């Protein structure tokens, strides 16, 4: 478009200069071709001689007064115009340079302006508009005729020639200032040719002009980008120093928790919240999704400015969601939510340890038979200059399940991705590999389903360097970035380079490579990509802005939702549990823990008499059968007292050495368990809460399982029992009577058991048969006949031995056969054993009655008396041994074992307190769940209100 100066807009002097009659006016200066004069025309104004007229008395001035006055005024006006033009041009140039240096680089914010503004030249033909405007000659016809006026000032041509030169210089200087202020200042070349008015201009081609403009634009943008990065680096260092001084306590002020940390705490609580209320999915977070090996992890590492994730070649490394909270801090560190260890991200060994820890946590979260897990790993990364936001890295979307994977891996990954993306306030960061065919993308269809309007999606094209080399048509990349290729919409489109494929590269080297690539990339030079759409730094700024915008728009609404949820839960609690406190699972566990410890302490309050009675009774129940069957009955078959005592002493010694101490320890341990269980399960009236029953039972079982009796106690107990059984001296009549009573009780109990066995063998007697109409079986009839024959045998020989001889068995069998009853010899012997046992026990009881008055003879060692009461002495020895053993075990229980059991209970409770899964399993029920939800909702609401308050203060 040619630049023309309408005459009506020029000054009077300028009009005369541009008038057609003026020779220089015919010269039209080519557009934008400037020759900069290095001098001022004020220094070269020509000196003119004054014309004198001959008069009569000598020389005098020509008296043309009006013309002289007009010339002097015009000359004065010329100098004013020239001085103002030069001074104004210099001042304008200086002011423009100052403003240019003060103005920031706004290229990074071009993305705010819609793309159609930059594409107006494609839709509007400006050349047609220019041609439609009237020409300068047409406009001149409408103006007055200045020819005559010009002829009047022909004589003043010499005065105005230097002024024209100066005005031309000012106009050229202003055009040069405009060019210098634009990115394409090197697109034109100006040539000086002395001080002559004639200037030669050289015109360059349009293509070269466009290339030069684009190159200069990129260089200017990179220059300001480097300046911005330098300023940001200095700002980062200053902030780091300030934060370090705050950490050292120089200012002695308490630092408030950052906004992003407060927000991350809310998300951590929500991750553990019961999913039945479905409220944890309504708060914003940045969800990073993409196909496997598309570069999700690399993008996150570039945003976090550290290589924190485990890496693998072609295999699935992200096996569970990883929540990364980015915040600003003085040191570049990372730490897990449930750990106090800080990983220094500036040290390679700490980075390796962090990657290993993340990999271990991922593998531990995956259940047996699965490939991926829904459990979220929470990681916090702090460092100078990090953008504050919360990102969730999800497992990569796959199209095929390979060997070694669970069959449902693909569906599980899809369900995890949908669960996070269906949150209406979640920002979806869709990662697409630019080095592969767009038709192979899976994640774009998934994202378009979750966000069809693209109101919360940011598209990121990775590996653009490989795409530029491999893609035959670069316009395909332009179509992707413009959102015309994939069937999805997005808020913004970005192209990034996150490395050269080497896992050992540092973040700084990757950033340098990315900057160098885009500086030399044809995609930017040919305007296929815009400057604000490239580099991970621009991406992180855009994501952070969108994240906080979404947080500000939705957090108050979510706080109101939690307030309503809290009201509903409180109302439900008041209606169902009006007299109970709102104790959550941890508080209930503490209450149960105190009750259990109180019950354990109650064991120490059990009286010694109660311990000894229980121990003595239980021990005798365990050993009575052995004493009667293996000691007393064999010894009672002897013929004299000497043999009886010898047999008893031998069998007692064998029993004490092998079985008795072990049995006693078993009895003591079982007694302790029974008493402990009794205290644990005993209901205490209205104070009893059945919600603790499962927990108490588990604590009891685990404590008993861990408890081990002192092994040395058995050896000392053996010595004590042996000494007690060696003593045969009964000191007084009371002990004698107590022994007789103990023997009678034992024998009567055995006799009762024997009568019951015989009744089962022979069937009911005639009385029960008539009263209850019960008959005998054939076998019972045979045994009854056998019993009658054996009773006849005992009546004939009251001193019969304990065993039948073979000829006696034959006699009984033949007698029964004579009556038509066939009997097996084994049946006869079994029946005889019970018949003789009953006969022996009755005889022993009669002997006890005879020995009641035998203490006097015992003191005289049964001299001059046919009465022998050695069996009474045996039962006294057994009774005394039981009492001494019970006393010894009671001392060991109260002094040692109860304390050790209490220690075990405390250890079990501590282990259960650290195991949340155990507590959830043992403390269950609607009441527990309701209290748990109510506590978490209150905590979330309080933290959200604190976060909103801090957000308003910052705003």
C-alpha positions, 0 to 999 in steps of 0.5 A: 500500500503506497503511503500518500500525504493528503494535502489538506492535512499538511501545514501551509509550508508543506502544501507549498512544498508538495505543490505540483509547481514546486519541482521537488513535489513531483518526486514521490518517495518510495514506501519505507525507504529511508535515508538517515541524515547524520546532520541537521539542516539548521547548520547549513542554512545559506546566507543571502545578500540584501538587495539595495536600490540606487537613490538620489542620496546613495544606496537605500533599501527597496521599500516593499514593506508588506512583502518584507514583513510577510517574508520575515514572518514566514522565516520566523515560522520556518525556524519554529517549525524546523526547531519543533520538528527536530526537538520533537523527533528526538524526544519522541525517539527517546520516549519510545525507547524508554517505553519499549524497555518498560513494556513486558513481553506480551507474546506469552499471553497471545493465547488469551486473544481468540485465534480468529483475531489473528486470522482476520487477514484470511477472511478480510481482503485489505487490498480491496478496501485500500483500492476502494478508498479515493485517490489523493488526486481525487481528494485534491480536486476538492481542495482550493487551487494553491497554484496561484498561491505557489506562484506568489511564493516562488521568490521564496523558494530558496528560503524553504528548500532547507526546510523541506530537507529537514521535514523529510528527515523528520518523517524518515526518522519517525518511520525508522522509529516505527520500524525499530520498534517492530520485530522486523526492524532488519527487514529493510536497509537504508543507504546514506549517500552524502548530504544530497537530496537524491536517495537511492532505495533498494527494494527486497522481495516479499518472500525475503521480507517475510522470512526476515520478519519471522526470524527477527520476531523469533529472535526478539521473543527468545531475547525477552524469554531469556530476560524473563527466565533470568529475572525469574531465576533471580526471583527464585533465588531471592524467595529461596533466601527469604524462605531459608531465613524464615526456616532458621527463625530469623524473623521469629514468626510462624509461617502459615501453611500454603494454600496448596498444602491445605488443599492437598490435605483435604484431598487426602482426607477425601481419598479415605472417605467412604465412597457411598456418599460420592463427595470426594470426586467433586473437588478439582485436581489435574488428572493426567491420562494418556496411552501407555508410553505416551510420555505422561510421566515425562511431562509430570517430571518436567512440571515437577522439575525432577525425575522422580518416577520409575522408568522402564522401556516399553513396560507398564511402570505406573501401576496405581494412581499417584497424587503429586502435590506441587508447592513452593519451598526453599529446598527442592524436596519430596516426601510421602504423606505417611512418612517423615523422610525427605528426599533431596531432589538435587542429589542423585542417590535420593532420587534413586531412593525415591524412585525405588520407594514409589515402585515398591509402594506400587507393587505392594498396593497391587493385590494378588492376581491383579496388575493395577491397583486403585489405591492412591499413592500421595506424594508432595514435591516442594521447590523454588519456582514450582507452580502450585497444583495437584496432579494425579498420574493414572496408569496408561491406557492399553489396547491389548492385554499381554502375557503376565497381565491379569485378564481384566487389566484393560477394563480396570484401567478404563474404570480408574480413568473414568472414575477420575475424569467423570469428576465435573471439576477435574481438569483433564490433561490429555497426553498424546504421542506425536511420534505415532499415527493419530489413528492409533490413539485410544485416550482421545476417544475416552476423553471426548466421552468424559468431556465432549465440550472440552471445557476442562481438557488441555491437550498436550502433544509430546515428542514433537521433535520426532514428529517433525522428523517422521511426519511427511506432512507438517500440516498434520501437526498443525491440524492436531494443535488446532484441534481439527484432527482428533474428535475432541475439543479442548481449552488449549493445545500445547506441543512439548519436548520432554527428552531425547529418549535417554533416561539419564538426562537431567531436567536442565539439559532437557529444557535446553534441548526443548528451547533449542529445538523450538528456536530452530523448528520450522513449525514455528517459523512457518507459523504452524505453531504459535509461541504460546503453545510450545514448551512445558513451561508455558504448559505448566503455567496454563495448567496452574491457571486453569486449576486455580480458576476451577478451584475458586469457582467450585470450592465454595459450592463443595463446602456447602455440599459438605455442610448439608451432608454434615447436617444429614449425618448429625440428624441420623445420629440423633435419631438412632443413638440419642444417648451415645457419644459420637465416637469414631473408630479410633476413639472406640478403639482407645475406649476398648483398649482401656477396658481390656487393660483394666480387665487384665489388671483385674487378674492381679486382684484375684484372691490366692484362695480362688487361684488355688481352688481352681488349680487344685480342682482342675489338676485333680480332674486331669490326673485322677484317672491316672492315679486310680487306674495306674497307681491305686488299683494295681497297688490294691491287688497286692496281698500285704501293706509292704508290697502296696507301699512299694508299688505305690512309691515306684509308680508315684516316682515314675509319674512325677518324673515324666508326666506330673509337672507337665500336666500341672503347667498345662493346667495352670496355663489353661486356668490363666486363659479361662480366667482371662477369657472370663474377665474379657467376656463378662458383661458388666451390666449397662456399661457393656458394649457389644461392639467391642466383643470381636476386638476383645476376642481377637486381642485375647486369642492373639495374646494367648498365642504369643504367650509362652510359659517359663520353661524353668518353672517345670523343673522347679515344680518337679522337685517340689512335687517329688518332695511332697509325695515322699512325705507320709506323716499325717500330723493330726486327726483333721488331716486324716479325716480330710484324706478319708473324705477326699478318698470317698468323694473320688471313689463315689465319683468313680463308682457312679461312672461305673454304674452308668457304664454297666447300665449302658451295657445291660440296658434298663432294669425292670423298673425303667422297663415298666415305667418308661416302656423301654426294652433291651436289645439282643446284645444287652440281653446277652450282656445281662446274662453274662453279668449275672453269671459273673456276679455269681462267680464273685459271690462264691469268691469275694477275694477274687483277683482282678482278672479272670482265668481262662478256665473261668472264662470257659466255665461262664461261656459253657453255662451260658451256652447251656441256656442257649446263649452264645457268648464271645470270650472278649465280651465276657472279659469286658463285662468282668472288668466293669463288674469287678471294678464296681465290686472293688469300689464298693469294697474300698468305700466300706474300708474307708468307713472302717478307717475313720477310727483308725488314726489312733492305730496309724499313729502306732503304725497299726501294731496289734491291729488287723486294720490297715489303712495304707490307701488312706495314706496314699490319698493323703499324699496325693491331696497334699501334693495337689495343694502344694502344686496349686500353691506353687502355680498360683505364685508363679501366675500372680508374680510372673505370668499375669504380668507377662500376659499384660505385656503381651496384651499391650503389644497386641493392642499397639499392633492393632492400633497401627493396623487400620485394616485390622481395626476396620475388620474388628470394629464394624457396624452401622454405628461405627461407620456413621460416626466415622463418616460424621467425623471426616465430614466435619474435618473436611468442612473445617479444612475447606472453610479454612482454605476458602478463608485463606484463598480470599485473603490471598485474592 
